[in-house]
Amino acid sequence: MIRPLDAAVIGAGWAGLGVSYVLTKAGLSHLVLERGRIGETWLTQRWDSFHLNTTKSLTLMPGSRYEGSDPDGFFTHEEFVDLLEEYAKVHRLPVAINTAVTALTRDWKAGIYRLITSAGELTARAVIIASGSLNCARRPAAARALPPHLLQIDSSAYHNPQALPAGAVLVVGSAQSGGQIAEDLVMAGRTVFLSTGRTGRKPRRYRGRDIGFWERESGLFDVPRKDFVGPDGRLAGRPLLGALHTISLQSLSAQGVVLLGRFTGIANGRLTFADDVHESLRLGDEVAARSRQHIDDYIARNYLDAPPAVDDPAETVAPRLPDPPILSLDPSEYHLTTVIWCTGLKGDYSFVQVPGVLKTDGQPLESEGLTEAPGLYFAGVDFSSTRKSGTIFGIVEEAHRLVDHIIARRRDHPRFERDGESINRDIACWL
């Protein structure tokens, strides 16, 4: 068995590779364990027309900078995986692909973690879990009551309109995935119903720059979690944002998407919806207006030379709503054949068998990536410490913070004498 490493990283996506880069620079022995290929989730859980929501100039990993000719463009998911693979190759990161971690335990007496993997067992003084907090779909309980002849898939299983059966499609959820998938479908000529929800909206560009530029420059991404978490501890999801252009509920309706209220369940074989589409439209407009006002205030406060505001057609187009509102659907009446659930994602941490690091819902119990278990960390968790947490460029700061903590702990609690050459030989056997 490989002798204890300084650290093991679980997951070779952007978070895991970002941490590996900083560990490498710090001279810490480690392995990155990936259940499939580098960027596996980006390869298998994104639709064909998918683009990242951050511009190329913001899609930065630790130690990298964008030097291309299209800073305001957007990577496709295939291009992003190519970027990750090249990043791992250039920096010679120790990634063991097709190596799934099936169990993570702690040997409290020895002060090490044991990782059972599909390729064998290894031990490490520290473990950084970067396996993704948004790769398992959530569905409402009512989904189980849908008629069996309806195809039900999640946003992570959607690829393109042609892969779906002929007929109308119901998309449930109007945040980023729901809005973008609904547009993808209607542009392909499909009949699309969109069940909306309490989701905000952001413009893609404003005052001459991408929204991400303004949010980074104005400090919005650095707002700490405690300042936007609700009294009940819940966080609002990220708002509807088009990857290449602004998407709004009204722009979707103008393209032919039929807007419905919040999905409420099944009654007498019919899918039922709340009469609250107008509330969803109003909330989207309010959140977008606050976003624009925040940028206006930042520009004025700092005397910046920015172009004047220009109306975005996607935000000014009048909505086209069913009259009267559609409060229930008989699938056979509308030839509805497919339901796509865009109702949220979570992480799969079923391999974690260390007490006190997961909440009752199986999600990370962490603060800024730290847990109650010494030497056990989470990286890349959405909204972990700031609004930037869970974004690709957020790992630049997070990776350094976590590795600094590992180094400090290693210095304060020396446990092992290491033979560098032997450990490197052990690591090479896994790669």
C-alpha positions as CSV (number, residue, x, y, z in Angstrom):
1,M,0.0,0.0,0.0
2,I,1.2,3.5,-0.8
3,R,2.7,5.2,2.2
4,P,0.7,8.2,3.6
5,L,0.6,11.2,1.2
6,D,0.5,14.7,2.4
7,A,-2.8,15.0,0.6
8,A,-5.3,13.3,-1.6
9,V,-7.7,15.2,-3.9
10,I,-11.0,13.6,-4.9
11,G,-12.1,14.9,-8.3
12,A,-10.3,16.2,-11.3
13,G,-12.5,19.0,-12.4
14,W,-11.6,22.7,-12.1
15,A,-11.6,22.7,-8.3
16,G,-9.5,19.5,-7.9
17,L,-7.0,20.5,-10.5
18,G,-6.7,24.0,-9.1
19,V,-5.9,22.6,-5.6
20,S,-3.5,20.1,-7.2
21,Y,-1.6,23.0,-8.8
22,V,-1.1,24.8,-5.5
23,L,-0.2,21.5,-3.7
24,T,2.4,20.9,-6.5
25,K,3.9,24.4,-6.1
26,A,4.1,23.8,-2.4
27,G,6.0,20.6,-2.9
28,L,3.4,18.4,-1.1
29,S,3.0,14.8,-2.2
30,H,-0.5,14.1,-3.4
31,L,-2.7,12.3,-5.9
32,V,-5.8,13.5,-7.7
33,L,-8.3,10.7,-7.9
34,E,-10.9,10.9,-10.7
35,R,-13.8,8.4,-11.1
36,G,-13.7,8.9,-14.9
37,R,-11.9,11.3,-17.2
38,I,-10.6,14.8,-16.4
39,G,-13.7,17.0,-16.4
40,E,-16.0,14.0,-16.5
41,T,-19.1,15.9,-15.4
42,W,-18.5,18.5,-18.1
43,L,-18.3,15.8,-20.7
44,T,-21.4,13.8,-19.7
45,Q,-23.8,16.2,-18.0
46,R,-24.0,19.1,-20.4
47,W,-26.1,19.5,-23.5
48,D,-24.6,19.9,-26.9
49,S,-25.0,23.6,-27.3
50,F,-23.9,24.4,-23.7
51,H,-21.5,27.3,-23.1
52,L,-19.9,28.4,-19.9
53,N,-21.6,31.4,-18.2
54,T,-18.3,33.1,-17.5
55,T,-16.3,34.8,-20.3
56,K,-13.0,33.3,-21.4
57,S,-11.1,36.0,-19.6
58,L,-12.8,35.1,-16.3
59,T,-12.4,31.3,-16.8
60,L,-9.1,31.3,-14.9
61,M,-7.3,28.6,-12.9
62,P,-4.5,29.1,-10.4
63,G,-1.3,30.2,-12.2
64,S,-3.1,30.8,-15.5
65,R,-4.1,33.9,-17.5
66,Y,-6.1,34.4,-20.7
67,E,-4.0,35.4,-23.6
68,G,-6.4,34.7,-26.5
69,S,-8.1,37.0,-28.9
70,D,-11.6,36.5,-27.7
71,P,-11.7,37.6,-24.0
72,D,-15.5,38.2,-24.0
73,G,-16.3,34.9,-25.7
74,F,-17.5,31.8,-24.0
75,F,-16.0,28.3,-24.0
76,T,-18.1,25.3,-25.0
77,H,-18.0,22.5,-22.5
78,E,-15.7,20.5,-24.9
79,E,-13.3,23.4,-25.1
80,F,-13.3,23.8,-21.4
81,V,-12.4,20.1,-20.9
82,D,-9.6,20.5,-23.4
83,L,-8.4,23.5,-21.3
84,L,-8.5,21.3,-18.1
85,E,-6.6,18.5,-19.8
86,E,-4.0,20.8,-21.1
87,Y,-3.7,22.5,-17.6
88,A,-3.1,19.1,-16.0
89,K,-0.5,18.2,-18.7
90,V,1.4,21.4,-18.7
91,H,1.7,21.5,-14.9
92,R,2.3,17.8,-14.6
93,L,-0.4,17.2,-12.1
94,P,-0.6,13.7,-10.6
95,V,-4.1,12.7,-11.8
96,A,-5.2,9.1,-11.6
97,I,-8.2,8.8,-14.0
98,N,-10.8,6.0,-13.9
99,T,-10.1,5.7,-10.1
100,A,-13.3,6.0,-8.2
101,V,-13.2,6.6,-4.4
102,T,-15.8,4.2,-2.9
103,A,-15.1,4.9,0.8
104,L,-13.3,7.6,2.8
105,T,-12.7,6.9,6.5
106,R,-10.4,8.4,9.2
107,D,-8.0,6.4,11.4
108,W,-8.2,8.7,14.4
109,K,-5.4,6.9,16.3
110,A,-2.9,7.2,13.4
111,G,-4.1,10.6,12.4
112,I,-4.6,9.7,8.7
113,Y,-7.4,9.2,6.2
114,R,-8.0,5.9,4.4
115,L,-9.3,6.0,0.8
116,I,-10.7,2.8,-0.7
117,T,-10.6,3.2,-4.5
118,S,-11.3,1.0,-7.5
119,A,-7.5,0.7,-7.9
120,G,-6.7,-0.1,-4.3
121,E,-6.2,1.6,-0.9
122,L,-4.2,4.6,-0.1
123,T,-3.7,6.9,3.0
124,A,-3.2,10.6,3.3
125,R,-2.8,13.1,6.1
126,A,-5.2,15.5,4.4
127,V,-8.0,15.1,2.0
128,I,-9.6,17.7,-0.2
129,I,-13.0,16.7,-1.6
130,A,-13.5,18.4,-4.9
131,S,-15.9,15.9,-6.5
132,G,-18.6,18.5,-7.2
133,S,-21.5,19.9,-5.3
134,L,-23.7,20.3,-8.3
135,N,-23.7,16.9,-10.2
136,C,-26.7,15.0,-8.9
137,A,-30.2,16.1,-9.9
138,R,-33.0,16.9,-7.5
139,R,-36.6,16.2,-8.4
140,P,-39.7,17.1,-6.4
141,A,-41.5,14.1,-4.8
142,A,-44.5,14.7,-7.2
143,A,-42.3,13.5,-10.1
144,R,-43.0,9.9,-9.0
145,A,-46.8,10.5,-9.7
146,L,-46.4,11.5,-13.3
147,P,-48.0,9.2,-15.9
148,P,-45.6,6.3,-16.8
149,H,-45.7,7.1,-20.6
150,L,-44.0,10.5,-20.1
151,L,-40.2,10.5,-20.5
152,Q,-38.7,12.1,-17.5
153,I,-35.0,13.3,-17.6
154,D,-33.0,15.8,-15.7
155,S,-31.1,18.8,-17.1
156,S,-27.9,16.8,-16.6
157,A,-29.2,14.1,-19.0
158,Y,-30.5,16.5,-21.8
159,H,-28.3,16.6,-24.9
160,N,-30.3,18.0,-27.8
161,P,-33.9,18.3,-29.1
162,Q,-33.4,15.5,-31.6
163,A,-32.7,13.0,-28.9
164,L,-36.2,13.5,-27.4
165,P,-39.3,11.8,-28.6
166,A,-41.6,13.7,-31.0
167,G,-44.1,15.9,-29.2
168,A,-44.3,18.8,-26.7
169,V,-41.8,19.2,-23.9
170,L,-42.4,20.5,-20.4
171,V,-39.3,22.1,-18.8
172,V,-39.7,22.5,-15.0
173,G,-37.6,25.2,-13.5
174,S,-36.6,28.6,-14.9
175,A,-33.2,29.3,-13.6
176,Q,-30.0,29.0,-15.8
177,S,-30.4,25.5,-17.0
178,G,-34.2,25.7,-17.4
179,G,-34.1,29.0,-19.3
180,Q,-31.3,27.9,-21.6
181,I,-32.7,24.5,-22.3
182,A,-36.2,25.9,-23.1
183,E,-34.6,28.3,-25.6
184,D,-32.6,25.5,-27.1
185,L,-35.8,23.5,-27.6
186,V,-38.0,26.3,-29.0
187,M,-35.2,27.4,-31.5
188,A,-35.3,23.8,-32.8
189,G,-39.1,24.2,-33.5
190,R,-40.3,22.2,-30.5
191,T,-43.5,23.0,-28.6
192,V,-42.2,24.0,-25.2
193,F,-44.0,24.7,-21.9
194,L,-41.9,26.3,-19.1
195,S,-42.9,25.9,-15.5
196,T,-41.5,29.0,-13.9
197,G,-40.4,29.7,-10.3
198,R,-39.1,32.3,-7.9
199,T,-35.9,33.0,-9.9
200,G,-34.2,36.3,-10.5
201,R,-32.6,37.3,-13.8
202,K,-29.4,39.1,-14.9
203,P,-28.6,40.8,-18.2
204,R,-25.7,39.3,-20.1
205,R,-24.1,42.7,-20.9
206,Y,-24.6,46.2,-19.5
207,R,-22.9,49.5,-20.0
208,G,-20.5,48.1,-22.6
209,R,-19.2,45.1,-20.6
210,D,-20.1,41.6,-19.6
211,I,-22.1,41.3,-16.4
212,G,-19.3,39.1,-14.9
213,F,-16.8,41.9,-15.4
214,W,-18.9,44.4,-13.5
215,E,-19.7,42.0,-10.7
216,R,-16.0,41.2,-10.2
217,E,-14.8,44.8,-10.4
218,S,-17.5,46.1,-8.1
219,G,-16.8,43.5,-5.4
220,L,-20.1,41.8,-5.7
221,F,-18.4,38.4,-6.0
222,D,-16.6,39.0,-2.7
223,V,-19.7,39.5,-0.6
224,P,-19.4,37.0,2.3
225,R,-21.9,34.3,2.7
226,K,-23.3,35.6,6.0
227,D,-24.4,38.7,4.2
228,F,-26.7,37.0,1.7
229,V,-27.9,33.8,3.6
230,G,-31.5,34.0,4.6
231,P,-32.7,33.9,8.2
232,D,-33.7,30.2,7.7
233,G,-30.1,29.4,6.5
234,R,-31.3,29.0,2.9
235,L,-29.7,30.6,-0.1
236,A,-31.4,31.9,-3.2
237,G,-30.2,30.1,-6.3
238,R,-28.2,31.8,-9.0
239,P,-30.5,33.8,-11.3
240,L,-31.4,33.1,-14.9
241,L,-28.5,34.1,-17.1
242,G,-28.1,33.4,-20.8
243,A,-24.6,32.0,-21.8
244,L,-24.3,34.0,-25.0
245,H,-27.0,36.7,-24.6
246,T,-29.7,37.8,-22.2
247,I,-32.5,35.4,-21.6
248,S,-35.7,36.5,-19.8
249,L,-39.0,34.9,-19.3
250,Q,-40.6,37.5,-21.6
251,S,-38.0,36.8,-24.4
252,L,-38.7,33.1,-24.1
253,S,-42.4,33.7,-24.4
254,A,-41.8,36.0,-27.4
255,Q,-40.0,33.0,-29.1
256,G,-43.0,30.8,-28.5
257,V,-42.3,29.2,-25.1
258,V,-45.6,28.8,-23.2
259,L,-45.1,30.1,-19.7
260,L,-46.7,28.3,-16.8
261,G,-46.7,28.9,-13.1
262,R,-44.9,26.8,-10.5
263,F,-45.4,23.1,-10.8
264,T,-47.6,21.9,-7.9
265,G,-48.3,18.3,-8.6
266,I,-50.7,15.8,-10.3
267,A,-54.5,15.8,-10.0
268,N,-56.7,13.4,-11.9
269,G,-54.0,12.6,-14.3
270,R,-53.4,16.3,-15.1
271,L,-50.2,18.3,-14.3
272,T,-51.1,21.3,-12.1
273,F,-49.5,24.7,-11.8
274,A,-49.9,27.8,-9.6
275,D,-51.3,31.0,-11.0
276,D,-48.2,33.0,-10.4
277,V,-46.5,33.6,-13.7
278,H,-46.8,37.4,-13.2
279,E,-45.0,37.1,-9.9
280,S,-42.1,35.2,-11.6
281,L,-41.9,37.9,-14.3
282,R,-42.0,40.7,-11.7
283,L,-39.2,39.1,-9.6
284,G,-37.0,38.6,-12.7
285,D,-37.5,42.3,-13.6
286,E,-36.7,43.4,-10.0
287,V,-33.5,41.4,-9.7
288,A,-32.3,42.6,-13.1
289,A,-33.1,46.2,-12.2
290,R,-31.1,45.9,-8.9
291,S,-28.2,44.5,-10.9
292,R,-28.2,47.3,-13.3
293,Q,-28.6,49.9,-10.5
294,H,-25.6,48.3,-8.6
295,I,-23.5,48.8,-11.8
296,D,-24.7,52.3,-12.3
297,D,-23.8,53.2,-8.7
298,Y,-20.4,51.6,-9.0
299,I,-19.6,53.5,-12.2
300,A,-20.8,56.8,-10.8
301,R,-19.0,56.3,-7.5
302,N,-15.7,55.7,-9.2
303,Y,-16.1,58.2,-12.0
304,L,-15.7,55.6,-14.6
305,D,-16.0,56.3,-18.3
306,A,-18.6,53.8,-19.4
307,P,-21.1,53.9,-22.3
308,P,-24.6,54.9,-21.4
309,A,-27.2,52.2,-20.7
310,V,-28.9,50.7,-23.8
311,D,-32.2,48.8,-23.6
312,D,-31.7,45.1,-24.0
313,P,-34.5,43.7,-26.4
314,A,-34.7,40.5,-24.3
315,E,-35.7,42.6,-21.3
316,T,-38.0,45.1,-23.0
317,V,-40.0,42.8,-25.2
318,A,-43.6,42.3,-24.0
319,P,-44.4,38.9,-22.6
320,R,-46.9,36.7,-24.4
321,L,-48.9,34.8,-21.8
322,P,-51.7,32.3,-22.1
323,D,-55.1,33.9,-21.6
324,P,-56.6,32.5,-19.5
325,P,-53.6,31.1,-17.6
326,I,-53.0,27.4,-18.0
327,L,-53.3,25.9,-14.5
328,S,-53.4,22.3,-15.5
329,L,-52.2,20.2,-18.5
330,D,-53.6,16.9,-19.8
331,P,-50.5,15.4,-21.5
332,S,-52.6,13.7,-24.2
333,E,-54.4,17.0,-25.1
334,Y,-51.1,18.8,-25.8
335,H,-49.2,15.7,-27.1
336,L,-46.8,16.1,-24.2
337,T,-44.2,13.4,-24.3
338,T,-41.2,14.7,-22.2
339,V,-40.6,16.4,-18.9
340,I,-37.2,17.9,-18.2
341,W,-36.5,18.6,-14.6
342,C,-34.3,21.6,-14.0
343,T,-35.1,21.8,-10.3
344,G,-31.7,21.9,-8.7
345,L,-28.5,19.9,-8.2
346,K,-26.6,18.5,-5.3
347,G,-23.3,16.6,-4.7
348,D,-22.9,12.9,-4.3
349,Y,-20.8,12.4,-1.1
350,S,-22.1,8.9,-0.4
351,F,-18.4,7.7,-0.2
352,V,-17.7,9.9,2.8
353,Q,-17.8,7.8,6.0
354,V,-16.2,10.4,8.4
355,P,-18.6,11.5,11.2
356,G,-19.6,15.2,11.4
357,V,-18.7,16.4,7.9
358,L,-22.0,15.9,6.2
359,K,-25.4,17.3,7.1
360,T,-28.5,15.2,7.4
361,D,-29.2,15.8,3.7
362,G,-25.8,14.3,2.8
363,Q,-24.3,17.7,1.8
364,P,-21.1,19.2,3.1
365,L,-21.1,20.6,6.6
366,E,-18.3,23.1,6.1
367,S,-17.3,26.7,6.5
368,E,-15.0,28.2,3.9
369,G,-14.0,24.7,2.9
370,L,-13.0,23.6,6.4
371,T,-14.7,20.9,8.4
372,E,-14.7,19.6,12.0
373,A,-12.6,16.7,11.0
374,P,-8.9,17.8,11.1
375,G,-7.3,17.8,7.6
376,L,-10.6,17.2,5.7
377,Y,-11.6,19.9,3.3
378,F,-14.2,20.7,0.6
379,A,-13.3,22.7,-2.5
380,G,-15.5,24.2,-5.2
381,V,-18.7,24.2,-3.1
382,D,-21.3,26.7,-4.3
383,F,-21.5,29.8,-2.0
384,S,-19.1,28.2,0.5
385,S,-17.6,31.5,1.7
386,T,-18.6,34.2,-0.8
387,R,-20.7,34.7,-4.0
388,K,-17.5,33.8,-5.8
389,S,-17.4,30.3,-4.3
390,G,-18.4,27.6,-6.7
391,T,-17.2,29.7,-9.7
392,I,-14.2,28.6,-11.8
393,F,-12.1,31.7,-11.0
394,G,-13.1,31.4,-7.4
395,I,-10.8,28.4,-7.0
396,V,-7.7,30.6,-7.4
397,E,-8.2,32.2,-4.0
398,E,-9.8,29.1,-2.4
399,A,-7.0,26.7,-3.4
400,H,-4.3,28.8,-1.8
401,R,-6.4,29.2,1.4
402,L,-6.9,25.5,1.8
403,V,-3.3,24.6,1.0
404,D,-2.0,27.2,3.4
405,H,-4.2,25.6,6.1
406,I,-2.7,22.1,5.2
407,I,0.8,23.4,5.4
408,A,0.2,25.1,8.8
409,R,-1.4,22.0,10.2
410,R,1.5,19.8,8.8
411,R,4.0,22.1,10.5
412,D,2.2,22.2,13.8
413,H,1.4,18.4,13.9
414,P,4.3,16.5,12.4
415,R,3.5,12.8,12.2
416,F,5.5,11.1,9.5
417,E,9.0,10.9,8.2
418,R,8.8,10.8,4.5
419,D,11.1,9.3,1.9
420,G,10.5,11.6,-1.1
421,E,11.9,9.3,-3.7
422,S,9.9,6.3,-2.4
423,I,6.6,8.3,-2.3
424,N,7.2,9.6,-5.8
425,R,7.7,6.0,-7.0
426,D,4.5,5.0,-5.2
427,I,2.6,7.8,-6.8
428,A,4.0,6.9,-10.3
429,C,2.4,3.4,-9.9
430,W,-1.0,5.0,-9.8
431,L,-0.6,7.1,-12.9
